[in-house]
Amino acid sequence: MNCCDLAPDCVRAIAPYLPGKPISELARELGLAEADIVKLASNENPLGPSPRALAAAQDALADMALYPDGAGFALKAALSARFGVDPKQIVLGNGSNDVLDMVARAFLAPGASSVFSQHAFAVYPLATQAVGAQGIEVPARDYGHDLAAMRAAIRDDTRVVWIANPNNPTGTFLSWTEIEAFLESVPRQVLVVLDEAYGEYLSTEDRCDTLAWIERFPNLLISRTFSKAYGLAGLRVGYGVAHPAVIDLLNRVRHPFNVNAPALAAAAAALDDIEFLLRSYALNRAGMAQLRAGLATLKIETVPSKGNFLLAKVGDAARIHAELLKRGVIVRPVANYGLPGFLRVSVGLAGQNARFLDALGACL
């Protein structure tokens, strides 16, 4: 017996999260030039970061010998001004994943359970398992959340329900009326986490001021990220908004200085760059239309998506994924999400989308 054998069973049983393959790794493996590789695997913004965010991060590097503001005062103030919430309602995270992990550590424990949908973000069951709680996976409906079934799955020991809208990796979308009715029905001792990582890609008619719900639902936490539409995935910064009592608990388990100084500065600047956000939204709409049309031409079925990615039913996904890699195109296999016949492709620039479609046609 060694020290690893004595680690908690719940930890030793975890299958680690597998991120999208980096460009540099594929280049090393296959001897390809990095410049010739197209990565459409991780739902990153193909425009890169906002120029304002990049400048702010570079300025912050001058003070890298100093610890960042552990309270994130400037970024919280910017979020407060933009969305009309009190800074005491905001917690910052090293990406929104960090916020989800805080929720698990603050609200879950052995003997408790959390509820999530089949085909939902992998971090929900991982965060639940890591603290020794039981995950209750509810079968999906049309590749998305079945809220009625999720409500029925809530038990006396349930402490958290996870909902992603739009959902990753399927892109499915629930009407806000459905979610509001769900919140009305959930016991107040159960925290509902509404993950809005892809909310900036929603059309005007699909948007809703969910932050206004927090006054009515003190058991609601909304998580968001700067990794997607804001183009700051490499800096890892996200945030959660909830009732101050919920935020107080999260701050008790939050790691000190969990968001670095360049990330804090870049996020505040990105939040102010509305023009860049509009460009990102417009590019995604055009790219999504391009991918849908191209996949339809190839007779490939897709799941309707409200995010910046598309789930494509390609059949032998493992083989096609491997063939795409040989052609310098990285997409995301999703067999680990219970979708072995599908690949998830992120929306890229027009030329990148065309490169993927051409390569996929060759593989088929």
Secondary structure, DSSP 8 states (H G I E B T S, - for coil): --GGGGS-HHHHT---------HHHHHHHHT--GGG-EE-SS---TT-S-HHHHHHHHHHGGGTTS---TT-HHHHHHHHHHHT--GGGEEEESSHHHHHHHHHHHH--TT-EEEEETTS-THHHHHHHHTT-EEEEE--BTTB--HHHHHHH--TTEEEEEEESS-TTT-----HHHHHHHHHHS-TTSEEEEE-TTGGGS-GGG---GGGGGGT-TTEEEEEESSSTT--TTT--EEEEE-HHHHHHHHHHS-TT-S-HHHHHHHHHHHH-HHHHHHHHHHHHHHHHHHHHHHHHTT-EEE--SSSEEEEE-SSHHHHHHHHHHTTEE-EE-GGGT-TTEEEEE---HHHHHHHHHHHHHH-
